[in-house]
Amino acid sequence: MSADAAAALIHHGDNVGMSGFTGAGHPKALPQALAHRIEKANQDGGHFRIGVWTGASTAPELDGALAKVGGIEMRLPYQSDPTCRDRINKGEMDYIDIHLSHVAQFVWFGFLGKLSVAVVEVAGILEDGRLIPSSSVGNNKTWLDQADKVILEVNSMQPLGLEGMHDIYYGTDLPPNRKPIPMTGPGDRIGTPYLHVDLDKVVAVVETSQPDRNTTFTPPDENSQRIAGHILDFLGHEVKKGRLPANLLPLQSGVGNIANAVLSGLNQGPFNNLTGYTEVLQDGMLEMLKSGKLSMASSTALSLSVEGMKEFLDNLDFYRQRIVLRPQEISNHPELVRRLGIISMNGMIEADIYGNVNSTHLMGTRIMNGIGGSGDFARNAYLSIFMTPSVAKDGRISCIVPMASHVDHTEHDVQVLVTEQGLADLRGLAPRQRATVVIERCAHPDYRPALRDYVARAESAARNGHGGMQTPHILDEALSWHSRFEREGRMLAQD
Amino acid sequence: MSADAAAALIHHGDNVGMSGFTGAGHPKALPQALAHRIEKANQDGGHFRIGVWTGASTAPELDGALAKVGGIEMRLPYQSDPTCRDRINKGEMDYIDIHLSHVAQFVWFGFLGKLSVAVVEVAGILEDGRLIPSSSVGNNKTWLDQADKVILEVNSMQPLGLEGMHDIYYGTDLPPNRKPIPMTGPGDRIGTPYLHVDLDKVVAVVETSQPDRNTTFTPPDENSQRIAGHILDFLGHEVKKGRLPANLLPLQSGVGNIANAVLSGLNQGPFNNLTGYTEVLQDGMLEMLKSGKLSMASSTALSLSVEGMKEFLDNLDFYRQRIVLRPQEISNHPELVRRLGIISMNGMIEADIYGNVNSTHLMGTRIMNGIGGSGDFARNAYLSIFMTPSVAKDGRISCIVPMASHVDHTEHDVQVLVTEQGLADLRGLAPRQRATVVIERCAHPDYRPALRDYVARAESAARNGHGGMQTPHILDEALSWHSRFEREGRMLAQD
């Protein structure tokens, strides 16, 4: 069927579960046709808006196209598209930010309402109807199982050589019938390489031939390399102290430049026979697989640069033996993250002096992307590490603040903070001890005096009966750095 | 050995792992003897302070006695003693607030330093050296395994009839050697009824005969009954919608008056064949076991009133068949909470309009008790419910505020908020939608106009480019309610 004809099967008010995770494996033709249909309907005075559920972020031809025509009523669970973000922050569409491991079960529980249509990209369809998944798995199993209608988009750009790389676990169930997930190592295969679908629900098959989101690999900048250096030193120290095995524990690595720098550092580093258990496999892990530093990697998506994708395609047989792509409810499952003892490394927007982390909101009010899987990993990890450069906007923003303007990871879930300045090991420290370490190790020197002054005055106030000494704060000033940035474009008053 | 002689085996700087969870099963004689020893040492110009690690809260003769003499350098993971709290908030002792399920593994990982001494109350010692645990299990397995020296306190007030009620799981391990925990129902027994200890490490056995912390049962007040009513209506609605089985799912219930009211309501309510999977078993669940409404309950501690304890002792054989007491790493384990699909109901200090919950800090700075197990349960539960009266201090404090002054449970982890005013079901709602529901359903009518006004002005500011519409806030005002309370003793300006 043409994408236009298939798009006609989606109606106003539908909740549509789309494939796609970090710009990989999303449908390409259907969402653009749908955006066109919506644009036309709304031009003619109609009101056509849908709910868009995905695995995580997609690409301009999905989130971008639908947001541009105002076609999204509600979006979940993670997005990173500029148009989408702009609409959300203008109040023109709703966004629900959910732990990535929670999404599938919330749909099964019926907490998010009815899923009308699944739109899932696949690499191929076997004669018996089983589906070869494409470059991400995300929530596809759940979308196919739960939707009334299914639209498949067969993308001939997705290599058929992906067949056999996926591991779709069909053993989940609803409480009280859940069983232990039978995985004890990051490379265990516990499911089947194929997605199943009730063929009676398939209302359209659309053909396309378009690449995943193109990214260009940028070599790590100096700050990212410094952050990576601090983390490598720390891991080495932990091994020496006997708190980590010589080959570490399975690595989870967030998306982006810093994460790639850490992986690049590990690729040059002293640790061998490493493993990955993460949600997105990027160039950094691919290089580690190639070099042999990494013996295998598990994730729910392949998000590669153009160069990375070429390397991957050229050596597909090699990588198929070393990569397992799983549903995100498995890649991010608390049970497995805790059991495997993940070393979790994620970026953040800001941290406060007591170790609370903001991963989602700029100045407390504007959504950036979403929490993604960081909560799934950090809460249950063996080690939870959060990373950021110490300043942003040419130094006008400090990423270490008196009080986080939004909290996504509480003091209870944050063990290590890292900036290019240094690494703060918060394990076993009470809040005021944490404040000292965070300021002296992680804050940019330009901001240390103001942070020290804040702490000193907050403690002095508490000693004089205005507040407690567990977590001293000056409530009228705690968010003043953010407020000043909103007014003056910088967090600290100019000298 | 006398308690005094045993106390002499503990030295300045030791980290001491004590038994005890919610006033149950803590050592009684040793801590008091130790407090005496510390008081004397410090009177003579010495400096004698220890680290005190427990299961959760204890009682005046442990936390109270040691805090009174200034003998605690650092305390973890949960406390509720007034003297202890006062010292913490004055900055005279450090307190590290940790998820209760994290404590044991952090000690095994070596994240909290060396555990010097374990002081564990037991109900009895078998001839072969196996220990009959007392009224709580907490972290005792870990203390006995990890400490260099072990002091046992045999309390003849603990009924020997407890023998067989416990289930101590010895299958935990360190990553990468962890295996699935073989439990699929709340009543499954997966371990042994006894604690094991290396007899060579036992340096003292102390005899005592003292009761657990005495509490008197207070019948639920009107607000608690209303909160219970809202929750019962909600659960009934969920069953009707097919989102919960007719016998619900295993119940986790926090401590206190509201929790007991909910259980009391359930005891009169329409649901049958219920189960409990919780960290503390209080009078409410005991009554439900007695009535048959509850078929079994799993917890890590028995925290009963004087009347409840009498009922329990009089019918020990009946309750032994229906209660399983487990280590807190199992009672609160994320793997099990998620698998079993717990209905989690916990108290809180305040929630903000967007659904962020503060469980620990008064006015953002003073610790109350600690996060306890609320994070273990809420994040992984089938349903996470938080409860509080809508106001405190005779109405001078609103428990629904513009911005939480401390965040322990983020917007991502809070599904349902309940006050005596009503219930806010936040599932599937974006932040601004949540704000409306929280204000109109949960806030006290006296505070609704001010909350509505805050939201309206925050949204208006965002529309005018000052901030985003995802989570609108007025940063200079977000914590002003708390600040005014600190200054004027009330959150809102007087008319």
Interface residues (C-beta under 8 A of the other chain):
Chain A: M74 I88 N89 K90 G91 D94 Y95 I96 D97 I98 H99 H102 F106 F109 G110 F111 L112 G113 L174 P175 P176 R178 K179 P180 I181 P182 M183 T184 G185 K241 G242 R243 P245 L249 P250 H333 P334 E335 R338 R339 L340 G341 N356 H361 L362 M363 G364 T365 R366 I367 I371 G375 R379 N380 Y382 S405 H406 V407 D408 H409 T410 E411 H412 D413 Q415 R427 G428 L429 A430 R432 Q433 A458 E459 A462 R463 H466 G467 G468 M469 Q470 T471 P472 H473 L475 D476 A478 L479 S480 H482 S483 E486
Chain B: M74 I88 N89 K90 G91 D94 Y95 I96 D97 I98 H99 H102 F106 F109 G110 F111 L112 G113 L174 P175 P176 R178 K179 P180 I181 P182 M183 T184 G185 K241 G242 R243 P245 L249 P250 H333 P334 E335 R338 R339 L340 G341 N356 H361 L362 M363 G364 T365 R366 I367 I371 G375 R379 N380 Y382 S405 H406 V407 D408 H409 T410 E411 H412 D413 Q415 R427 G428 L429 A430 R432 Q433 A458 E459 A462 R463 H466 G467 G468 M469 Q470 T471 P472 H473 L475 D476 A478 L479 S480 H482 S483 E486
